[in-house]
Amino acid sequence: MRKLLTVHRMANKIRLLRETYSGSFLLVEGKSDKVFYKRFIDNLACRLEIADVETTDVETTDVEIADVEIPDTRKSNKQFVIEILKNLEKSNFQGVLAIVDADFDHLQNTTVTIPNLLRTDTHDLETMLIESPAFDKVIVMFGSEEKIIKFGRDLRTALVECSKSVGYLRWVSQSDGLNLKFEGIEFKKFVDNQTIQISEIELIKEVKNKSKAYSLDNKDLQKRLTNKKNSSHNPWQVCCGHDLVEILSIALRKAIGSNPAIDVKSNSDDSKNTLENILLLAYEENYFYQTQLYLEIRKWETKNQPFKVLQNDL
């Protein structure tokens, strides 16, 4: 068996499934997205498919393809989802919907011209979780009332203010083609664990080191970051959810809690007991019903009858 992570093969896998399945398909970016949306979809009428460039496994015997395309593995799962959807739409495939993270699309006024593509209300799925009351439930579970009072600031606001700098640097990297690496950066090197405030210079140094981008000038990067900032920007579009969860993990160890690191770790491939998963579990159905994304899915169902995605509202 060979692993060919190609847009063509993933699209043709879905075409083959159509031969024995008449319901709708929902394409999402990764495992956490599947866990989230699985709670809301009608599992008899809709099938969830993960389009993950790192884990998608399609056997070469599935479909014979003349023009096998090996994609750039640096492409994000988001782009992979979009390209699979485009491939299916070219053949007028019916009943497929894709949901991706908005990232910076809303801030850049990026227009969606693909009729079967929807984006999260905020930057990504994790920001939707933290903006919701699920966040407050997690704080009650892990926070110290005494420390929260002493902290003296609204924690959600503090996290967002701290995370914005990381978000803006991510945006600078994307818009200026710097290809900086953020995966694996150590937040404790630039986030104060008592005040939950950030050192932008230390952030820049850490990202440069992880990226091995030693030739970039610290002051120049900070200037680009500052120039990117705008008070009119919605911070929930700037902040990356993974960054917010990392900072929350730090806060729950010292600033507003006394939890061991292992109890409030942000994420892990080998454990379900992480903050991201706990936030997912704390997110209730009625929170989702209040989102714009929920309304857009319902609109899609109306336009694409008889295909259905969501369960009937309780």
Phi and psi in degrees as GROMACS dihedral restraints (atoms count N, CA, C in turn):
[ dihedral_restraints ]
;  ai    aj    ak    al  type     phi  dphi    fc
    3     4     5     6     1  -109.5    20    10
    4     5     6     7     1   150.2    20    10
    6     7     8     9     1  -104.7    20    10
    7     8     9    10     1   112.8    20    10
    9    10    11    12     1  -117.4    20    10
   10    11    12    13     1   104.5    20    10
   12    13    14    15     1   -86.6    20    10
   13    14    15    16     1    79.5    20    10
   15    16    17    18     1  -120.0    20    10
   16    17    18    19     1   150.4    20    10
   18    19    20    21     1   -60.2    20    10
   19    20    21    22     1   -43.8    20    10
   21    22    23    24     1   -59.7    20    10
   22    23    24    25     1   -44.2    20    10
   24    25    26    27     1   -71.5    20    10
   25    26    27    28     1   -37.6    20    10
   27    28    29    30     1   -67.1    20    10
   28    29    30    31     1   -41.4    20    10
   30    31    32    33     1   -63.6    20    10
   31    32    33    34     1   -41.2    20    10
   33    34    35    36     1   -73.6    20    10
   34    35    36    37     1   -26.0    20    10
   36    37    38    39     1   -61.0    20    10
   37    38    39    40     1   -42.6    20    10
   39    40    41    42     1   -67.6    20    10
   40    41    42    43     1   -38.3    20    10
   42    43    44    45     1   -61.9    20    10
   43    44    45    46     1   -39.3    20    10
   45    46    47    48     1   -66.4    20    10
   46    47    48    49     1   -39.2    20    10
   48    49    50    51     1   -62.6    20    10
   49    50    51    52     1   -31.2    20    10
   51    52    53    54     1   -61.7    20    10
   52    53    54    55     1   -25.2    20    10
   54    55    56    57     1   -63.2    20    10
   55    56    57    58     1   -27.5    20    10
   57    58    59    60     1  -121.2    20    10
   58    59    60    61     1     1.5    20    10
   60    61    62    63     1  -136.2    20    10
   61    62    63    64     1   123.3    20    10
   63    64    65    66     1  -101.6    20    10
   64    65    66    67     1    -1.0    20    10
   66    67    68    69     1   -80.8    20    10
   67    68    69    70     1  -167.9    20    10
   69    70    71    72     1   -91.5    20    10
   70    71    72    73     1   161.0    20    10
   72    73    74    75     1  -118.2    20    10
   73    74    75    76     1   135.6    20    10
   75    76    77    78     1  -116.6    20    10
   76    77    78    79     1   116.4    20    10
   78    79    80    81     1   -94.0    20    10
   79    80    81    82     1   129.5    20    10
   81    82    83    84     1  -132.0    20    10
   82    83    84    85     1   169.0    20    10
   84    85    86    87     1   -79.4    20    10
   85    86    87    88     1   -37.9    20    10
   87    88    89    90     1  -156.0    20    10
   88    89    90    91     1  -173.9    20    10
   90    91    92    93     1   -64.4    20    10
   91    92    93    94     1   -42.8    20    10
   93    94    95    96     1   -64.7    20    10
   94    95    96    97     1   -34.1    20    10
   96    97    98    99     1   -64.0    20    10
   97    98    99   100     1   -41.8    20    10
   99   100   101   102     1   -63.0    20    10
  100   101   102   103     1   -44.0    20    10
  102   103   104   105     1   -58.8    20    10
  103   104   105   106     1   -42.4    20    10
  105   106   107   108     1   -66.3    20    10
  106   107   108   109     1   -54.8    20    10
  108   109   110   111     1   -74.0    20    10
  109   110   111   112     1   -23.3    20    10
  111   112   113   114     1   -60.2    20    10
  112   113   114   115     1   -28.0    20    10
  114   115   116   117     1   -71.0    20    10
  115   116   117   118     1   -21.5    20    10
  117   118   119   120     1  -109.4    20    10
  118   119   120   121     1   -17.2    20    10
  120   121   122   123     1   -84.3    20    10
  121   122   123   124     1   158.8    20    10
  123   124   125   126     1   -83.7    20    10
  124   125   126   127     1   104.9    20    10
  126   127   128   129     1   -67.9    20    10
  127   128   129   130     1   -16.6    20    10
  129   130   131   132     1   -85.3    20    10
  130   131   132   133     1   -27.5    20    10
  132   133   134   135     1  -102.6    20    10
  133   134   135   136     1   -13.1    20    10
  135   136   137   138     1  -138.6    20    10
  136   137   138   139     1   137.8    20    10
  138   139   140   141     1  -113.4    20    10
  139   140   141   142     1   126.8    20    10
  141   142   143   144     1   -86.2    20    10
  142   143   144   145     1   133.4    20    10
  144   145   146   147     1  -128.9    20    10
  145   146   147   148     1   128.2    20    10
  147   148   149   150     1   -89.8    20    10
  148   149   150   151     1   127.4    20    10
  150   151   152   153     1  -106.1    20    10
  151   152   153   154     1    82.7    20    10
  153   154   155   156     1  -112.9    20    10
  154   155   156   157     1   118.1    20    10
  156   157   158   159     1   -64.1    20    10
  157   158   159   160     1   -18.7    20    10
  159   160   161   162     1   -94.5    20    10
  160   161   162   163     1   -24.6    20    10
  162   163   164   165     1  -117.8    20    10
  163   164   165   166     1   -12.2    20    10
  165   166   167   168     1   -60.7    20    10
  166   167   168   169     1   128.8    20    10
  168   169   170   171     1  -131.7    20    10
  169   170   171   172     1   107.9    20    10
  171   172   173   174     1  -123.6    20    10
  172   173   174   175     1   124.2    20    10
  174   175   176   177     1   -69.3    20    10
  175   176   177   178     1   146.7    20    10
  177   178   179   180     1   -65.6    20    10
  178   179   180   181     1   -19.7    20    10
  180   181   182   183     1   -80.9    20    10
  181   182   183   184     1    -5.7    20    10
  183   184   185   186     1   -60.8    20    10
  184   185   186   187     1   -51.1    20    10
  186   187   188   189     1  -146.2    20    10
  187   188   189   190     1   142.1    20    10
  189   190   191   192     1   -87.6    20    10
  190   191   192   193     1   123.8    20    10
  192   193   194   195     1  -128.2    20    10
  193   194   195   196     1   129.6    20    10
  195   196   197   198     1   -74.2    20    10
  196   197   198   199     1   -41.0    20    10
  198   199   200   201     1  -111.4    20    10
  199   200   201   202     1    75.8    20    10
  201   202   203   204     1   -67.6    20    10
  202   203   204   205     1   128.1    20    10
  204   205   206   207     1  -111.9    20    10
  205   206   207   208     1   121.0    20    10
  207   208   209   210     1   -93.3    20    10
  208   209   210   211     1   111.9    20    10
  210   211   212   213     1   -75.8    20    10
  211   212   213   214     1   161.6    20    10
  213   214   215   216     1   -70.3    20    10
  214   215   216   217     1   114.7    20    10
  216   217   218   219     1   -67.5    20    10
  217   218   219   220     1   -10.2    20    10
  219   220   221   222     1   -76.7    20    10
  220   221   222   223     1   -14.4    20    10
  222   223   224   225     1   -63.2    20    10
  223   224   225   226     1   143.9    20    10
  225   226   227   228     1   -74.7    20    10
  226   227   228   229     1   161.4    20    10
  228   229   230   231     1   -58.7    20    10
  229   230   231   232     1   -34.0    20    10
  231   232   233   234     1   -57.7    20    10
  232   233   234   235     1   -49.5    20    10
  234   235   236   237     1   -65.5    20    10
  235   236   237   238     1   -34.4    20    10
  237   238   239   240     1   -62.0    20    10
  238   239   240   241     1   -45.4    20    10
  240   241   242   243     1   -58.4    20    10
  241   242   243   244     1   -48.0    20    10
  243   244   245   246     1   -62.4    20    10
  244   245   246   247     1   -41.7    20    10
  246   247   248   249     1   -69.8    20    10
  247   248   249   250     1   -35.0    20    10
  249   250   251   252     1   -63.8    20    10
  250   251   252   253     1   -44.5    20    10
  252   253   254   255     1   -61.6    20    10
  253   254   255   256     1   -44.2    20    10
  255   256   257   258     1   -60.6    20    10
  256   257   258   259     1   -40.9    20    10
  258   259   260   261     1   -60.9    20    10
  259   260   261   262     1   -43.8    20    10
  261   262   263   264     1   -67.8    20    10
  262   263   264   265     1   -40.0    20    10
  264   265   266   267     1   -68.0    20    10
  265   266   267   268     1   -27.6    20    10
  267   268   269   270     1   -61.6    20    10
  268   269   270   271     1   -30.3    20    10
  270   271   272   273     1   -98.5    20    10
  271   272   273   274     1    16.0    20    10
  273   274   275   276     1    59.3    20    10
  274   275   276   277     1    36.3    20    10
  276   277   278   279     1   -68.3    20    10
  277   278   279   280     1   129.8    20    10
  279   280   281   282     1  -101.0    20    10
  280   281   282   283     1   147.7    20    10
  282   283   284   285     1    85.5    20    10
  283   284   285   286     1    25.3    20    10
  285   286   287   288     1  -118.0    20    10
  286   287   288   289     1   133.8    20    10
  288   289   290   291     1  -129.2    20    10
  289   290   291   292     1   140.5    20    10
  291   292   293   294     1  -121.8    20    10
  292   293   294   295     1   139.0    20    10
  294   295   296   297     1  -124.2    20    10
  295   296   297   298     1   125.8    20    10
  297   298   299   300     1  -127.6    20    10
  298   299   300   301     1   164.2    20    10
  300   301   302   303     1   -66.2    20    10
  301   302   303   304     1   142.2    20    10
  303   304   305   306     1   -70.5    20    10
  304   305   306   307     1   -32.8    20    10
  306   307   308   309     1    54.7    20    10
  307   308   309   310     1  -124.0    20    10
  309   310   311   312     1  -100.1    20    10
  310   311   312   313     1    12.0    20    10
  312   313   314   315     1   -58.0    20    10
  313   314   315   316     1   -43.5    20    10
  315   316   317   318     1   -65.8    20    10
  316   317   318   319     1   -37.2    20    10
  318   319   320   321     1   -70.5    20    10
  319   320   321   322     1   -32.1    20    10
  321   322   323   324     1   -90.5    20    10
  322   323   324   325     1     2.6    20    10
  324   325   326   327     1    53.9    20    10
  325   326   327   328     1    38.8    20    10
  327   328   329   330     1   -70.0    20    10
  328   329   330   331     1   121.1    20    10
  330   331   332   333     1   -82.5    20    10
  331   332   333   334     1   133.9    20    10
  333   334   335   336     1   -88.1    20    10
  334   335   336   337     1   114.3    20    10
  336   337   338   339     1  -105.3    20    10
  337   338   339   340     1     1.5    20    10
  339   340   341   342     1   -97.8    20    10
  340   341   342   343     1   114.7    20    10
  342   343   344   345     1   -62.5    20    10
  343   344   345   346     1   -25.0    20    10
  345   346   347   348     1  -104.7    20    10
  346   347   348   349     1    23.8    20    10
  348   349   350   351     1  -117.3    20    10
  349   350   351   352     1   128.4    20    10
  351   352   353   354     1  -124.1    20    10
  352   353   354   355     1   155.5    20    10
  354   355   356   357     1  -124.1    20    10
  355   356   357   358     1   156.2    20    10
  357   358   359   360     1   -63.2    20    10
  358   359   360   361     1   154.0    20    10
  360   361   362   363     1   -62.3    20    10
  361   362   363   364     1   -43.2    20    10
  363   364   365   366     1  -107.6    20    10
  364   365   366   367     1  -169.8    20    10
  366   367   368   369     1   -51.3    20    10
  367   368   369   370     1   -43.0    20    10
  369   370   371   372     1  -159.7    20    10
  370   371   372   373     1  -176.9    20    10
  372   373   374   375     1   -62.5    20    10
  373   374   375   376     1   -41.1    20    10
  375   376   377   378     1   -66.2    20    10
  376   377   378   379     1   -35.0    20    10
  378   379   380   381     1   -67.3    20    10
  379   380   381   382     1   -33.5    20    10
  381   382   383   384     1   -62.8    20    10
  382   383   384   385     1   -38.1    20    10
  384   385   386   387     1   -66.5    20    10
  385   386   387   388     1   -46.0    20    10
  387   388   389   390     1   -72.8    20    10
  388   389   390   391     1   -30.6    20    10
  390   391   392   393     1   -71.4    20    10
  391   392   393   394     1   -21.7    20    10
  393   394   395   396     1   -85.5    20    10
  394   395   396   397     1   171.0    20    10
  396   397   398   399     1   -63.7    20    10
  397   398   399   400     1   -10.6    20    10
  399   400   401   402     1   -58.5    20    10
  400   401   402   403     1   -35.2    20    10
  402   403   404   405     1   -60.9    20    10
  403   404   405   406     1   -45.4    20    10
  405   406   407   408     1   -63.0    20    10
  406   407   408   409     1   -35.5    20    10
  408   409   410   411     1   -66.0    20    10
  409   410   411   412     1   -37.2    20    10
  411   412   413   414     1   -69.3    20    10
  412   413   414   415     1   -37.5    20    10
  414   415   416   417     1   -65.2    20    10
  415   416   417   418     1   -39.6    20    10
  417   418   419   420     1   -62.3    20    10
  418   419   420   421     1   -36.8    20    10
  420   421   422   423     1   -71.2    20    10
  421   422   423   424     1   -42.5    20    10
  423   424   425   426     1  -112.2    20    10
  424   425   426   427     1   -15.2    20    10
  426   427   428   429     1   -82.5    20    10
  427   428   429   430     1   158.7    20    10
  429   430   431   432     1  -102.2    20    10
  430   431   432   433     1   120.6    20    10
  432   433   434   435     1   -56.5    20    10
  433   434   435   436     1   -41.3    20    10
  435   436   437   438     1   -63.5    20    10
  436   437   438   439     1   -44.5    20    10
  438   439   440   441     1   -70.0    20    10
  439   440   441   442     1   -35.2    20    10
  441   442   443   444     1   -64.1    20    10
  442   443   444   445     1   -41.9    20    10
  444   445   446   447     1   -64.1    20    10
  445   446   447   448     1   -42.5    20    10
  447   448   449   450     1   -67.0    20    10
  448   449   450   451     1   -34.2    20    10
  450   451   452   453     1   -58.3    20    10
  451   452   453   454     1   -40.6    20    10
  453   454   455   456     1    74.4    20    10
  454   455   456   457     1    10.6    20    10
  456   457   458   459     1  -134.3    20    10
  457   458   459   460     1   153.9    20    10
  459   460   461   462     1   -66.2    20    10
  460   461   462   463     1   121.8    20    10
  462   463   464   465     1   -65.5    20    10
  463   464   465   466     1   -42.4    20    10
  465   466   467   468     1   -58.8    20    10
  466   467   468   469     1   -43.9    20    10
  468   469   470   471     1   -64.2    20    10
  469   470   471   472     1   -42.0    20    10
  471   472   473   474     1   -62.1    20    10
  472   473   474   475     1   -42.1    20    10
  474   475   476   477     1   -63.2    20    10
  475   476   477   478     1   -43.4    20    10
  477   478   479   480     1   -65.2    20    10
  478   479   480   481     1   -43.9    20    10
  480   481   482   483     1   -61.8    20    10
  481   482   483   484     1   -39.5    20    10
  483   484   485   486     1   -69.4    20    10
  484   485   486   487     1   -42.2    20    10
  486   487   488   489     1   -74.4    20    10
  487   488   489   490     1   -22.8    20    10
  489   490   491   492     1   -57.0    20    10
  490   491   492   493     1   -40.0    20    10
  492   493   494   495     1   -61.1    20    10
  493   494   495   496     1   -40.2    20    10
  495   496   497   498     1   -65.5    20    10
  496   497   498   499     1   -41.8    20    10
  498   499   500   501     1   -61.9    20    10
  499   500   501   502     1   -44.2    20    10
  501   502   503   504     1   -64.9    20    10
  502   503   504   505     1   -37.2    20    10
  504   505   506   507     1   -67.2    20    10
  505   506   507   508     1   -37.4    20    10
  507   508   509   510     1   -60.0    20    10
  508   509   510   511     1   -42.9    20    10
  510   511   512   513     1   -65.3    20    10
  511   512   513   514     1   -42.5    20    10
  513   514   515   516     1   -59.7    20    10
  514   515   516   517     1   -45.6    20    10
  516   517   518   519     1   -58.8    20    10
  517   518   519   520     1   -42.1    20    10
  519   520   521   522     1   -69.8    20    10
  520   521   522   523     1   -50.3    20    10
  522   523   524   525     1   -71.2    20    10
  523   524   525   526     1   -30.9    20    10
  525   526   527   528     1   -96.9    20    10
  526   527   528   529     1     4.0    20    10
  528   529   530   531     1    64.2    20    10
  529   530   531   532     1    35.9    20    10
  531   532   533   534     1   -83.8    20    10
  532   533   534   535     1   -20.2    20    10
  534   535   536   537     1    54.0    20    10
  535   536   537   538     1    42.1    20    10
  537   538   539   540     1   -70.9    20    10
  538   539   540   541     1   149.5    20    10
  540   541   542   543     1  -101.4    20    10
  541   542   543   544     1   123.2    20    10
  543   544   545   546     1  -108.0    20    10
  544   545   546   547     1   -18.4    20    10
  546   547   548   549     1   -65.0    20    10
  547   548   549   550     1   126.8    20    10
  549   550   551   552     1    88.0    20    10
  550   551   552   553     1     2.3    20    10
  552   553   554   555     1   -66.8    20    10
  553   554   555   556     1   146.9    20    10
  555   556   557   558     1   -97.7    20    10
  556   557   558   559     1   107.8    20    10
  558   559   560   561     1   -65.4    20    10
  559   560   561   562     1   -27.5    20    10
  561   562   563   564     1   -64.9    20    10
  562   563   564   565     1   -15.9    20    10
  564   565   566   567     1   -79.3    20    10
  565   566   567   568     1   -16.4    20    10
  567   568   569   570     1  -136.2    20    10
  568   569   570   571     1     2.6    20    10
  570   571   572   573     1  -115.8    20    10
  571   572   573   574     1   124.9    20    10
  573   574   575   576     1   -71.9    20    10
  574   575   576   577     1   123.4    20    10
  576   577   578   579     1   -76.2    20    10
  577   578   579   580     1    -7.4    20    10
  579   580   581   582     1  -103.4    20    10
  580   581   582   583     1   -40.1    20    10
  582   583   584   585     1   -96.8    20    10
  583   584   585   586     1   -14.8    20    10
  585   586   587   588     1    53.4    20    10
  586   587   588   589     1    47.7    20    10
  588   589   590   591     1  -117.5    20    10
  589   590   591   592     1   154.9    20    10
  591   592   593   594     1  -111.4    20    10
  592   593   594   595     1   145.6    20    10
  594   595   596   597     1  -101.9    20    10
  595   596   597   598     1   109.6    20    10
  597   598   599   600     1   -64.4    20    10
  598   599   600   601     1   -36.3    20    10
  600   601   602   603     1   -64.9    20    10
  601   602   603   604     1   -42.6    20    10
  603   604   605   606     1   -67.7    20    10
  604   605   606   607     1   -35.1    20    10
  606   607   608   609     1   -59.5    20    10
  607   608   609   610     1   -48.9    20    10
  609   610   611   612     1   -61.2    20    10
  610   611   612   613     1   -42.4    20    10
  612   613   614   615     1   -61.9    20    10
  613   614   615   616     1   -43.9    20    10
  615   616   617   618     1   -64.8    20    10
  616   617   618   619     1   -43.7    20    10
  618   619   620   621     1   -67.0    20    10
  619   620   621   622     1   -40.5    20    10
  621   622   623   624     1   -60.6    20    10
  622   623   624   625     1   -43.3    20    10
  624   625   626   627     1   -64.3    20    10
  625   626   627   628     1   -44.0    20    10
  627   628   629   630     1   -64.5    20    10
  628   629   630   631     1   -32.8    20    10
  630   631   632   633     1   -87.5    20    10
  631   632   633   634     1    -8.8    20    10
  633   634   635   636     1    54.7    20    10
  634   635   636   637     1    35.3    20    10
  636   637   638   639     1   -99.7    20    10
  637   638   639   640     1    58.2    20    10
  639   640   641   642     1   -67.7    20    10
  640   641   642   643     1   -21.5    20    10
  642   643   644   645     1   -76.5    20    10
  643   644   645   646     1   -16.9    20    10
  645   646   647   648     1   -71.8    20    10
  646   647   648   649     1   140.5    20    10
  648   649   650   651     1   -86.8    20    10
  649   650   651   652     1   130.7    20    10
  651   652   653   654     1   -57.4    20    10
  652   653   654   655     1   -48.4    20    10
  654   655   656   657     1   -66.3    20    10
  655   656   657   658     1   -36.6    20    10
  657   658   659   660     1   -65.3    20    10
  658   659   660   661     1   -42.3    20    10
  660   661   662   663     1   -64.1    20    10
  661   662   663   664     1   -41.2    20    10
  663   664   665   666     1   -65.7    20    10
  664   665   666   667     1   -35.3    20    10
  666   667   668   669     1   -65.6    20    10
  667   668   669   670     1   -42.9    20    10
  669   670   671   672     1   -62.1    20    10
  670   671   672   673     1   -41.6    20    10
  672   673   674   675     1   -61.3    20    10
  673   674   675   676     1   -47.0    20    10
  675   676   677   678     1   -63.1    20    10
  676   677   678   679     1   -41.1    20    10
  678   679   680   681     1   -66.4    20    10
  679   680   681   682     1   -25.0    20    10
  681   682   683   684     1   -75.6    20    10
  682   683   684   685     1   -26.1    20    10
  684   685   686   687     1   -66.7    20    10
  685   686   687   688     1   144.9    20    10
  687   688   689   690     1  -154.1    20    10
  688   689   690   691     1   128.3    20    10
  690   691   692   693     1   -64.2    20    10
  691   692   693   694     1   -17.6    20    10
  693   694   695   696     1   -81.2    20    10
  694   695   696   697     1   -12.1    20    10
  696   697   698   699     1   -70.5    20    10
  697   698   699   700     1   133.9    20    10
  699   700   701   702     1   -71.7    20    10
  700   701   702   703     1   117.5    20    10
  702   703   704   705     1   -60.0    20    10
  703   704   705   706     1   -25.1    20    10
  705   706   707   708     1   -73.5    20    10
  706   707   708   709     1   -12.2    20    10
  708   709   710   711     1   -94.0    20    10
  709   710   711   712     1   -23.5    20    10
  711   712   713   714     1   -82.3    20    10
  712   713   714   715     1   -45.5    20    10
  714   715   716   717     1   -72.2    20    10
  715   716   717   718     1   139.9    20    10
  717   718   719   720     1   -91.3    20    10
  718   719   720   721     1   133.7    20    10
  720   721   722   723     1   -60.2    20    10
  721   722   723   724     1   -38.1    20    10
  723   724   725   726     1   -62.7    20    10
  724   725   726   727     1   -37.1    20    10
  726   727   728   729     1   -65.5    20    10
  727   728   729   730     1   -42.9    20    10
  729   730   731   732     1   -60.5    20    10
  730   731   732   733     1   -41.3    20    10
  732   733   734   735     1   -68.4    20    10
  733   734   735   736     1   -38.0    20    10
  735   736   737   738     1   -61.9    20    10
  736   737   738   739     1   -43.3    20    10
  738   739   740   741     1   -69.7    20    10
  739   740   741   742     1   -37.5    20    10
  741   742   743   744     1   -60.5    20    10
  742   743   744   745     1   -40.4    20    10
  744   745   746   747     1   -59.2    20    10
  745   746   747   748     1   -42.7    20    10
  747   748   749   750     1   -64.6    20    10
  748   749   750   751     1   -43.7    20    10
  750   751   752   753     1   -62.8    20    10
  751   752   753   754     1   -37.9    20    10
  753   754   755   756     1   -74.8    20    10
  754   755   756   757     1   -10.0    20    10
  756   757   758   759     1   -89.9    20    10
  757   758   759   760     1   -27.0    20    10
  759   760   761   762     1  -137.7    20    10
  760   761   762   763     1   -60.3    20    10
  762   763   764   765     1   -64.9    20    10
  763   764   765   766     1   -43.6    20    10
  765   766   767   768     1  -128.8    20    10
  766   767   768   769     1    13.9    20    10
  768   769   770   771     1  -165.0    20    10
  769   770   771   772     1   173.8    20    10
  771   772   773   774     1  -129.5    20    10
  772   773   774   775     1    40.0    20    10
  774   775   776   777     1   -83.0    20    10
  775   776   777   778     1   140.9    20    10
  777   778   779   780     1   -61.7    20    10
  778   779   780   781     1   147.3    20    10
  780   781   782   783     1   -54.5    20    10
  781   782   783   784     1   -37.7    20    10
  783   784   785   786     1   -65.8    20    10
  784   785   786   787     1   -25.7    20    10
  786   787   788   789     1   -82.2    20    10
  787   788   789   790     1   -20.1    20    10
  789   790   791   792     1  -128.9    20    10
  790   791   792   793     1    33.8    20    10
  792   793   794   795     1   -66.6    20    10
  793   794   795   796     1   146.3    20    10
  795   796   797   798     1   -70.3    20    10
  796   797   798   799     1   -48.6    20    10
  798   799   800   801     1  -158.6    20    10
  799   800   801   802     1   158.4    20    10
  801   802   803   804     1  -164.4    20    10
  802   803   804   805     1   141.9    20    10
  804   805   806   807     1   -74.9    20    10
  805   806   807   808     1   -21.8    20    10
  807   808   809   810     1  -110.2    20    10
  808   809   810   811     1    15.3    20    10
  810   811   812   813     1  -148.0    20    10
  811   812   813   814     1   141.2    20    10
  813   814   815   816     1   -91.4    20    10
  814   815   816   817     1   -12.8    20    10
  816   817   818   819     1   -89.1    20    10
  817   818   819   820     1    69.3    20    10
  819   820   821   822     1  -126.1    20    10
  820   821   822   823     1   162.6    20    10
  822   823   824   825     1   -59.8    20    10
  823   824   825   826     1   -40.4    20    10
  825   826   827   828     1   -62.3    20    10
  826   827   828   829     1   -42.8    20    10
  828   829   830   831     1   -69.9    20    10
  829   830   831   832     1   -36.7    20    10
  831   832   833   834     1   -65.5    20    10
  832   833   834   835     1   -39.0    20    10
  834   835   836   837     1   -63.2    20    10
  835   836   837   838     1   -40.4    20    10
  837   838   839   840     1   -59.9    20    10
  838   839   840   841     1   -43.9    20    10
  840   841   842   843     1   -68.7    20    10
  841   842   843   844     1   -31.9    20    10
  843   844   845   846     1   -78.9    20    10
  844   845   846   847     1   -11.2    20    10
  846   847   848   849     1   -81.6    20    10
  847   848   849   850     1   118.5    20    10
  849   850   851   852     1   -93.7    20    10
  850   851   852   853     1   159.3    20    10
  852   853   854   855     1   -57.7    20    10
  853   854   855   856     1   -40.0    20    10
  855   856   857   858     1   -68.1    20    10
  856   857   858   859     1   -22.3    20    10
  858   859   860   861     1   -65.0    20    10
  859   860   861   862     1   -42.6    20    10
  861   862   863   864     1   -66.4    20    10
  862   863   864   865     1   -36.7    20    10
  864   865   866   867     1   -63.1    20    10
  865   866   867   868     1   -17.7    20    10
  867   868   869   870     1   -93.8    20    10
  868   869   870   871     1     1.9    20    10
  870   871   872   873     1   -89.8    20    10
  871   872   873   874     1   157.4    20    10
  873   874   875   876     1   -67.8    20    10
  874   875   876   877     1   -33.8    20    10
  876   877   878   879     1   -59.9    20    10
  877   878   879   880     1   -41.8    20    10
  879   880   881   882     1   -59.1    20    10
  880   881   882   883     1   -45.8    20    10
  882   883   884   885     1   -62.4    20    10
  883   884   885   886     1   -38.5    20    10
  885   886   887   888     1   -68.5    20    10
  886   887   888   889     1   -35.3    20    10
  888   889   890   891     1   -65.9    20    10
  889   890   891   892     1   -41.0    20    10
  891   892   893   894     1   -63.3    20    10
  892   893   894   895     1   -38.4    20    10
  894   895   896   897     1   -63.4    20    10
  895   896   897   898     1   -41.5    20    10
  897   898   899   900     1   -61.4    20    10
  898   899   900   901     1   -42.3    20    10
  900   901   902   903     1   -61.2    20    10
  901   902   903   904     1   -41.2    20    10
  903   904   905   906     1   -62.6    20    10
  904   905   906   907     1   -39.6    20    10
  906   907   908   909     1   -79.6    20    10
  907   908   909   910     1   -17.8    20    10
  909   910   911   912     1  -122.1    20    10
  910   911   912   913     1    35.3    20    10
  912   913   914   915     1   -60.7    20    10
  913   914   915   916     1   143.0    20    10
  915   916   917   918     1   -92.0    20    10
  916   917   918   919     1    10.6    20    10
  918   919   920   921     1   -68.9    20    10
  919   920   921   922     1   140.8    20    10
  921   922   923   924     1  -132.9    20    10
  922   923   924   925     1   146.5    20    10
  924   925   926   927     1  -117.4    20    10
  925   926   927   928     1   -53.9    20    10
  927   928   929   930     1   -90.4    20    10
  928   929   930   931     1   155.6    20    10
  930   931   932   933     1   -68.3    20    10
  931   932   933   934     1   162.3    20    10
  933   934   935   936     1   -68.7    20    10
  934   935   936   937     1   139.9    20    10
  936   937   938   939     1   -60.5    20    10
  937   938   939   940     1   141.4    20    10
